[in-house]
Amino acid sequence: MAVNQPSIQLSNGAHFPLIGFGTWQTSPGVVGSVIGMAIDNGYRHLDYRPWAASGEPELLQDSVVHKIAQKYNKSVAQILLRFQVQRDVAIIPKSVNETRIKENLQVTKFQLADEDMNELMDISTKFRFCEPKIIVNGKPAIRDGENPYFPFHEPF
């Protein structure tokens, strides 16, 4: 079943799908069949990123997100994914479960109210989830942090 995916327009005019599919820590013997299933269900870009690595805030456990999920009769993951899609942020959810793969695509079928978007925006994690890091002299360092155009020096 092919699905027409919403996309965002990049600065070069190309369109990029808002929803991708991640394979992070998926067993190698499973990846091929799961990617095939994801493509059959409408995914068009693939990558990986865990919901939360060790030491990171666990948004799937946040009480505000749970409250909003109940209000819309959606999963917590769907609310977090919809929040990003509604902000025109491309997302790459990972699953090997066909039900959740299909559920992830449903985040384009509902809209969060402004007050719910504001509540989600106000969750105070004060954490950059995708800050690029490398190891320098045995210690973690921000990759490209010395570049004058590096965007992650901006305060929260």
C-alpha positions as CSV (number, residue, x, y, z in Angstrom):
1,M,0.0,0.0,0.0
2,A,1.7,3.2,-1.1
3,V,1.0,6.3,0.9
4,N,1.3,9.8,-0.3
5,Q,3.6,11.4,2.3
6,P,3.6,15.1,3.2
7,S,7.0,16.7,2.7
8,I,8.9,19.9,3.4
9,Q,10.7,22.0,0.8
10,L,14.4,22.3,1.2
11,S,16.3,25.5,0.4
12,N,17.4,24.0,-2.9
13,G,13.7,23.5,-3.9
14,A,13.8,19.7,-3.4
15,H,11.1,18.1,-1.4
16,F,11.9,15.8,1.6
17,P,9.4,13.5,3.2
18,L,8.4,14.5,6.8
19,I,8.3,10.9,8.0
20,G,11.2,8.5,7.6
21,F,11.9,5.1,9.0
22,G,14.7,4.2,11.4
23,T,16.5,0.9,11.9
24,W,18.7,1.7,14.9
25,Q,19.7,-1.5,16.8
26,T,17.5,-3.7,14.6
27,S,18.9,-7.2,14.2
28,P,20.8,-7.5,10.9
29,G,18.7,-10.5,9.8
30,V,15.5,-8.5,10.3
31,V,16.5,-5.2,8.7
32,G,15.9,-6.2,5.0
33,S,12.3,-7.5,5.6
34,V,11.4,-4.6,7.9
35,I,12.7,-2.0,5.4
36,G,10.7,-3.7,2.7
37,M,7.6,-3.5,4.9
38,A,8.2,0.1,5.7
39,I,8.6,1.1,2.0
40,D,5.4,-0.9,1.2
41,N,3.7,1.2,3.8
42,G,4.8,4.5,2.4
43,Y,8.1,5.4,4.0
44,R,10.6,7.1,1.7
45,H,13.7,8.0,3.7
46,L,15.5,5.8,6.2
47,D,17.9,6.5,9.1
48,Y,18.2,5.9,12.8
49,R,18.2,7.6,16.2
50,P,17.0,6.1,19.5
51,W,14.2,7.7,21.5
52,A,16.5,8.1,24.4
53,A,20.1,7.1,25.0
54,S,21.5,6.6,28.4
55,G,21.4,9.8,30.4
56,E,18.9,11.6,28.1
57,P,15.4,12.7,29.2
58,E,12.8,10.0,28.4
59,L,9.9,11.9,26.7
60,L,7.9,8.7,26.3
61,Q,7.5,8.8,30.1
62,D,6.6,12.4,30.4
63,S,3.2,13.1,32.2
64,V,2.3,16.0,29.9
65,V,2.8,13.9,26.8
66,H,0.7,11.1,28.4
67,K,-2.1,13.5,29.2
68,I,-2.2,14.8,25.6
69,A,-2.1,11.3,24.2
70,Q,-5.2,10.3,26.3
71,K,-7.0,13.4,25.1
72,Y,-6.5,12.4,21.4
73,N,-6.7,8.7,22.0
74,K,-3.3,8.3,20.5
75,S,-0.1,6.7,21.6
76,V,2.6,8.8,23.4
77,A,4.9,8.1,20.4
78,Q,2.2,9.4,18.0
79,I,1.9,12.6,20.0
80,L,5.7,13.2,20.0
81,L,5.9,12.5,16.3
82,R,2.9,14.7,15.5
83,F,4.4,17.5,17.5
84,Q,7.5,17.5,15.3
85,V,5.6,17.1,12.0
86,Q,3.3,20.0,12.9
87,R,6.5,22.1,13.4
88,D,7.7,20.9,9.9
89,V,10.5,18.9,11.4
90,A,11.3,15.7,9.4
91,I,11.1,12.7,11.7
92,I,12.6,9.2,11.4
93,P,10.7,6.8,13.8
94,K,12.1,3.3,14.2
95,S,10.1,0.1,14.6
96,V,10.1,-3.5,13.6
97,N,6.4,-3.9,14.5
98,E,4.1,-3.5,11.5
99,T,1.3,-2.1,13.7
100,R,3.6,0.7,15.0
101,I,5.0,1.2,11.5
102,K,1.5,1.9,10.3
103,E,0.6,3.9,13.4
104,N,3.7,6.2,12.8
105,L,2.3,7.1,9.4
106,Q,-1.1,8.1,10.9
107,V,0.5,11.2,12.6
108,T,-0.4,13.1,9.5
109,K,-4.1,12.3,9.9
110,F,-4.7,14.5,13.0
111,Q,-3.8,17.9,14.3
112,L,-2.7,19.0,17.8
113,A,-4.5,22.1,19.1
114,D,-2.4,25.2,19.7
115,E,-2.7,24.9,23.5
116,D,-1.4,21.3,23.3
117,M,1.5,22.3,21.0
118,N,2.4,25.1,23.6
119,E,2.3,22.6,26.4
120,L,4.6,20.2,24.6
121,M,6.9,23.2,23.7
122,D,7.0,24.1,27.4
123,I,8.4,20.7,28.5
124,S,11.6,21.7,30.1
125,T,14.3,19.1,29.2
126,K,17.0,21.7,28.5
127,F,18.7,19.0,26.4
128,R,19.8,18.9,22.8
129,F,19.0,15.4,21.5
130,C,21.0,15.5,18.3
131,E,24.0,17.5,19.3
132,P,26.9,16.1,17.1
133,K,29.7,14.8,19.3
134,I,33.1,13.3,18.6
135,I,35.9,12.1,20.9
136,V,39.0,14.4,21.1
137,N,41.9,13.4,23.2
138,G,39.7,10.8,24.9
139,K,36.9,13.2,25.8
140,P,33.6,14.0,24.2
141,A,33.6,17.3,22.2
142,I,31.0,19.0,20.0
143,R,31.8,18.4,16.4
144,D,32.3,21.6,14.4
145,G,31.7,23.6,17.6
146,E,34.4,26.1,16.6
147,N,32.7,26.9,13.3
148,P,31.2,30.5,13.5
149,Y,28.0,29.2,11.8
150,F,27.5,26.3,14.2
151,P,23.8,26.5,15.3
152,F,23.9,24.7,18.7
153,H,25.5,27.5,20.7
154,E,22.2,29.3,20.8
155,P,20.5,29.1,24.2
156,F,17.4,27.1,24.7
